[in-house]
């Protein structure tokens, strides 16, 4: 019996793969046997990540916030990976934390251009080949902010809520063709986005107190779930937003201090 967790013989595209969750996803997919195309704006950082991969990785520079960035990346990735992409991990994104009063249209448009428009355009550019082959897995990186209310993140939360909504819609539209579409909603993960906050006294402990597992997450915590969703082990899982947050979105600490 074949290992349902193996991705041997599959091809994958990971956006925002130069660091953090994207880099961890590229490494995890490679370990599972997939040949991975890594995309981001920084070629030097991409090459550094790719240097540690085993299965003939491909590095593709792309700016997904531009109007033609997603379609160009889809074409380049498919060509570089033998004509098709079996797995796409839409990880590239931008976050903004600021009071909602005072948000300007440029900030909102910037968030939606990368976090929503690029995800939809890149995915739909790759879907026809997946449909022709009769299989494919799309994994979108959402956020805990799209699942529960978080302060000073209304524009960011709106973009991630849109990602979860388009995930469900695409899953229903393309499920009959054998395509699965899911979201992963990370909680507080030790990436560059949290570096400044973690440097402030008490923040790490405060975050841990609001997680059932009493810790913040790592990029690898997210990446391993992405590999599961990409694999045949998740063959009957689609249209889901799977929280990877130590229980943060679905539990409540009623005590003043961690227990």
C-alpha positions in Angstrom: 0.0 0.0 0.0 1.3 3.4 -1.0 2.1 5.9 1.8 -0.8 8.4 1.7 1.5 11.1 3.2 4.1 10.8 0.5 4.3 13.5 -2.2 6.8 11.6 -4.4 6.3 12.4 -8.0 4.2 15.6 -7.3 5.1 19.1 -8.1 4.4 22.1 -5.9 4.5 25.9 -6.0 5.0 27.9 -2.8 4.6 31.6 -2.8 6.3 33.8 -0.3 8.9 31.0 0.1 11.9 33.1 1.0 11.4 33.0 4.7 9.0 32.1 7.6 6.1 29.9 6.9 6.7 29.8 3.2 10.3 28.6 3.5 9.1 26.0 6.1 6.4 24.8 3.6 9.0 24.5 0.8 11.2 22.4 3.0 8.4 20.2 4.3 7.0 19.5 0.8 10.5 18.6 -0.4 11.0 16.2 2.5 7.7 14.6 1.6 9.1 14.0 -1.9 7.7 16.8 -4.0 9.6 18.9 -6.5 9.1 22.5 -5.4 9.1 25.8 -7.2 9.8 28.6 -4.7 8.6 32.1 -5.5 9.1 35.5 -3.9 10.5 38.9 -4.7 13.9 38.2 -3.2 15.9 35.8 -5.3 18.9 35.7 -3.0 16.8 34.5 -0.1 14.9 32.0 -2.3 18.2 30.5 -3.5 19.4 30.1 0.1 16.2 28.1 0.9 16.4 26.1 -2.3 20.0 25.2 -1.6 18.8 22.9 1.2 16.2 21.1 -0.9 16.8 17.7 -2.5 14.3 17.3 -5.4 15.5 19.7 -8.1 13.9 22.9 -6.7 13.1 25.8 -9.0 13.5 29.4 -8.0 11.2 32.0 -9.6 11.2 35.7 -8.8 7.7 37.3 -8.9 5.8 40.3 -7.6 2.3 39.0 -7.1 0.9 42.4 -6.2 1.2 43.5 -9.8 -1.7 42.9 -12.2 0.1 40.4 -14.4 2.3 38.9 -11.6 0.1 35.9 -10.8 -0.5 34.8 -14.4 3.2 35.2 -15.2 4.2 33.1 -12.2 1.6 30.4 -13.1 3.0 30.1 -16.6 6.7 30.1 -15.4 6.1 27.5 -12.7 4.2 25.1 -14.9 6.8 25.3 -17.6 9.6 24.8 -15.1 7.9 21.8 -13.4 7.2 19.8 -16.5 4.0 21.4 -17.6 1.9 21.2 -14.5 1.6 22.1 -10.8 -0.1 19.5 -8.6 0.0 21.6 -5.4 -0.1 25.3 -4.8 0.5 26.9 -1.5 -0.7 30.5 -1.5 1.4 31.9 1.3 2.6 35.3 0.1 0.9 38.0 2.0 1.2 41.3 3.8 0.0 42.2 7.3 -1.0 45.6 8.8 -1.7 46.4 12.4 -3.0 49.8 13.0 -6.1 51.5 14.4 -9.1 51.1 12.1 -9.9 54.8 12.4 -7.4 56.4 10.0 -7.1 53.5 7.6 -6.7 54.8 4.0 -7.7 53.3 0.7 -4.1 52.8 -0.4 -3.4 50.5 2.6 -6.6 48.5 2.1 -6.0 48.2 -1.6 -2.4 47.0 -1.0 -3.6 44.3 1.4 -6.3 43.0 -0.9 -4.0 43.1 -4.0 -1.6 40.6 -2.5 -3.7 38.8 0.1 -6.8 38.2 -2.0 -6.5 39.2 -5.7 -3.2 37.4 -6.2 -4.4 34.3 -4.5 -7.5 34.1 -6.7 -5.7 34.9 -9.9 -2.8 32.6 -9.4 -5.0 29.7 -8.4 -7.4 30.1 -11.3 -4.5 30.3 -13.7 -3.3 26.9 -12.5 -6.6 25.2 -12.1 -7.2 24.3 -15.8 -4.2 22.0 -15.9 -5.2 20.4 -12.6 -8.7 19.8 -14.0 -7.2 18.2 -17.1 -5.2 15.8 -14.9 -8.1 15.1 -12.6 -6.3 16.0 -9.3 -4.8 18.9 -7.4 -4.5 20.4 -4.0 -4.7 24.1 -3.2 -3.7 25.3 0.3 -4.3 28.9 1.2 -2.6 30.5 4.2 -5.2 32.4 6.0 -5.0 33.7 9.6 -6.5 33.5 13.1 -7.6 37.1 12.4 -10.0 35.7 9.7 -11.5 33.4 12.2 -11.9 35.5 15.4 -11.9 39.2 16.0 -8.5 40.7 16.6 -8.0 44.4 17.4 -6.3 46.9 15.1 -6.4 44.4 12.2 -9.7 45.1 10.5 -8.3 45.5 7.0 -6.0 42.5 7.4 -8.8 40.4 8.9 -11.1 41.4 6.0 -8.5 40.1 3.5 -8.0 36.8 5.3 -11.7 36.3 5.7 -12.0 36.7 2.0 -9.3 34.0 1.5 -11.4 31.6 3.6 -14.5 32.5 1.6 -12.9 32.0 -1.8 -11.4 28.7 -0.5 -14.9 27.4 0.1 -16.2 28.7 -3.2 -13.4 27.2 -5.3 -13.7 23.9 -3.4 -17.3 23.6 -4.4 -16.8 24.7 -8.0 -13.8 22.4 -8.7 -14.4 19.5 -6.3 -16.2 17.5 -9.1 -13.0 17.7 -11.1 -11.0 16.1 -8.2 -9.5 19.4 -6.9 -9.3 20.0 -3.2 -9.1 23.5 -1.8 -8.4 24.3 1.9 -7.1 27.1 4.1 -4.7 27.0 7.0 -5.2 29.7 9.6 -2.1 30.2 11.7 -2.2 31.8 15.1 0.8 33.5 16.6 3.8 32.1 14.8 7.4 33.0 15.4 8.1 34.8 12.1 9.4 38.3 11.2 5.8 39.6 11.7 6.1 39.0 15.4 9.7 39.9 16.0 9.1 43.4 17.4 6.2 42.3 19.5 8.1 39.4 21.0 10.9 41.7 22.0 8.5 43.6 24.4 8.5 42.4 28.0 5.6 40.0 28.8 4.3 39.5 25.2 5.5 35.9 24.9 4.0 35.0 28.2 0.7 36.8 27.4 0.4 34.9 24.1 1.1 31.6 25.8 -1.6 32.3 28.3 -4.2 32.5 25.6 -3.2 29.2 23.9 -4.5 25.9 25.1 -1.0 24.5 24.5 0.6 27.4 26.3 3.1 28.4 23.6 3.3 30.2 20.4 3.8 28.3 17.1 6.7 27.8 14.7 6.6 27.9 10.9 7.2 24.1 11.0 3.9 23.7 13.0 2.1 25.2 10.0 4.1 23.5 7.3 3.4 20.0 8.5 -0.3 20.7 8.3 0.1 22.1 4.8 1.9 18.8 3.8 -1.0 16.8 5.2 -3.6 18.8 3.3 -1.5 18.5 0.1 -1.3 14.7 0.4 -3.6 11.9 -0.2 -4.0 11.5 3.5 -6.4 14.4 3.3 -8.1 13.0 0.2 -11.6 13.6 1.7 -10.8 17.0 3.2 -11.8 20.1 1.2 -13.5 23.5 1.8 -12.0 23.7 5.3 -10.2 26.4 7.3 -8.0 24.5 9.6 -6.7 26.5 12.6 -3.1 25.9 13.5 -3.0 28.1 16.6 -2.6 25.9 19.7 -6.3 26.2 20.3 -6.3 30.0 20.5 -9.4 30.6 18.2 -11.6 28.1 20.0 -10.7 28.3 23.7 -10.9 30.9 26.4 -8.6 31.3 29.4 -10.8 32.6 32.2 -7.9 32.7 34.7 -5.7 35.7 35.2 -2.5 33.7 35.0 -1.5 30.6 33.0 -2.4 27.3 34.7 
